[in-house]
Amino acid sequence: MNVEEKQDMCRFILDISDQFGTTIVLIEHDMGVVMDISDRVVVLDYGKKIGDGTPDEVRNNQDVINAYLGSGH
């Protein structure tokens, strides 16, 4: 998806959530999208849960950093 399509998709998801007051499960690999529209994030690494919490909590989780950014970051 290009940038405009991603923005449209995010707006649609947020609008549906607001309109119906429902939880939406989103499986996405674009971390910008995930962190921008999620209230809670669960991170899997080879099927094992390594992170769970708010976007800020997950962003600062050392296991998530090691798995996706490398331990040098």
Order of alpha helices (4+ residues) and beta strands (2+ residues): alpha-alpha-beta-beta-alpha-alpha
